Amino acid sequence: MWRWFRAPVERMAARRRGAGVLCVIGLAAIAAGCSSRPYGSLIVGSTAPNANQVDLLVATTRAPVVEPPGVMFGGSRGRGLDFADIVVSIPPDGARQPGEVQLASSPPGDPERDFVILRADRMDLAQAKANFDARIRRTPGRGVLIFVHGFNTRFEEAVYRFAQIVHDARVNVAPVLFTWPSGGAVTDYVYDRDSAVYSRDALETVLQALAKDPSVDSISILAHSMGSYLVVEALRQMSIRDRGLSPKIRDVMMASPDIDVDVFRRQIAEIDAGPRPAQFTLFVSRDDRALGLSSFLARDSTRLGALDPTKEPYRSILEQGRVHVIDLTGLASNDITNHGKFASGDVVGAIGERLAEGQTLTEAKAGLVESLGTFTGGAIGVAAGVATGAVVAPAQIVDPTTRERSVDTAAEATSLSQ
């Protein structure tokens, strides 16, 4: 009897779960119709007299692309590490608001109001080393800032977002973008998670090279969403291999990390098994709709970036792991997912001020949270928050017209195996 009763109930639950996924994807597709995402926009243009420039060194595990022009790297997995030198022109300060990435309707764009590419050159390993050495020598303080993007991010999106962050932070560092193969669609969540794991060794290789470079004095890491999972995995692996982290790795900033809380507890325990000079700072937001979708896809598992840091067991987990939290819940965002708050002008500017002063975010935590309008309690800075609502998949997390990796054409040029 119970078997007879249970079967229809299970089928009904399965139908509800399937309907939920279809609803999420459907809402995303509708929203995507109102937006556009950059693709093939890495076409070299010109700059304006009062525009700003950001020069990025790029290390990537994405496969090179030869067609269409203006793509460089797509969503497929490469055979090793590849490198690029990309310069982005950012409109004059009066033509944009901090935190905004203004894209041209067609490349290369108007430098008076659009982000425009000024240089986009591929490099081999020797060229990348020479490029970085020249760059770090002219950087006051010899500091490096590495950015690792999150899920559903095209190569172009990673380039423009990091250029915006570097400019709006107004901190003089050598910026290094580490970009990994993302399928560029919400339905590629599993592919992206596997690609993050695939790129773990390559990110460790980059971190090891920077840590061993005598010209580098300090390394700060800013990771977003699923990129935080990749970063913590690479640091965990690095710590096990070297029995601790390099003292040069000073700050690890995780914005809206898409990491299962139980997984993170194991990761940080391994990192803490050896010397850990790095200070971990976590930016959370309980109204993050993208992490709500991630939790849904992960069978309601709590994501690190969406937890309430004042509640148990999360408070104890964070305190035991010496993780300092800045709660951005309720902070205004021009991103309807509330997933990109870390890139807003207020947050990035505050981070830049602290890094420019040579302080870790932990040392300057009170000043940072005050500048964001929050207050500090013990090791955890919290804001008056709002509860997260129903999962709504916005334009930024899906584009139904393009599954990027399905149209990638990998170049037969050299990929640099490490």
Secondary structure, DSSP 8 states (H G I E B T S, - for coil): -HHHHHHHHHHHHHHHHHHHHHHHHHHHHHHHTT-----S---B----TT-EEEEEEEEEEEEEB-SSTT-SEEEEEEEEEEEEEEEEEE--GGGS-TT-----SSSS--TTTS-EEEEEEEE-HHHHHHHHHHHHHTSGGGEEEEEE--SS--HHHHHHHHHHHHHHHT---EEEEEE----SSGGGHHHHHHHHHHTHHHHHHHHHHHHH-TT--EEEEEEETHHHHHHHHHHHHHHHHHTS--TTEEEEEEES---BHHHHHHHHHHHTTS----EEEEEE-TT-HHHHHHHHHTTS--BGGGS-TTSTTHHHHHHHTTEEEEE-TT---SSTTS--GGGSHHHHHHHHHHHHTT--TTTTHHHHHHHTT-EEETTEEE-------S----GGG--TT--HHHH--B--S--B--
